[in-house]
Amino acid sequence: MKPAPSTNVSLTRSAADYAHAVSGLIAAGARLWQQGWCPATSSNFSQRLGPDSCAITVSGRDKGNLQPEDIMQVDLAGQALDGKKPSAETLLHTQLYRHDPEIGAVLHIHSMNATLVSTVAPSIVELSGLELLKAFAGNSSHQVTLRIPVFNNTQDIAALASDVETWMQQHGTGHAYLIRGHGLYTWGRDLPETLRHLEALEFLLEYYWHARPDTSEVAI
């Protein structure tokens, strides 16, 4: 009979998983900051560590210059596991991890395209017939429709997370959502897939902005 794995092996694996998540989130922050999608200390990023926790950026950090100490661990109720202060929007990340165990990473940015589109869009942004739609997991053709719900902004993050969960229970998980006047959330099975989704979304949102029929005003 094989002996059970030792606690030390489990701890080593957990430490390695966390170190991998930290390096990936730091690299993602630099990449996204260079695109101008994370002004000031906005935006937040996370990566699943296992069934019950994730690594996430600490509140109020410059995403273009993240350091290992700027990443922390939280459980899927959003509670800190290492004494650091998590992002104010942690519950929007943990809602996704609880909702779908296949989600392995979440990226939230405050790009200009996402913010502009969110101010003029109806409750759902629909995009069809565009080649970049093939960038999303599960799509093999441009002949699909991507539906991105738009939620109203609020400082009550628990209520917003509940609204997102209700939407997903009724309409499916999808690939992204917008928060009005705020920014964009997207996710994937791992960080590389999530980055691919994000870059495709940025292109598609810029297309939507320029192609929209009414360019006379932006709601404030």
Secondary structure, 3 states (H helix, E strand, C coil): CCCCCCHHHHHHHHHHHHHHHHHHHHHHHHHHHHCCCCCCCCCEEEEEEECCEEEEEECCCCHHHCCHHHEEEEECCCCECCCCCECCCHHHHHHHHHHCCCCCEEEEECCHHHHHHHHHCCCEEEEECCHHHHHCCCCCCCCCEEEEEEECCCCCHHHHHHHHHHHHHHHCCCCEEEECCCEEEEEECCHHHHHHHHHHHHHHHHHHHHHCCCCCCCCC
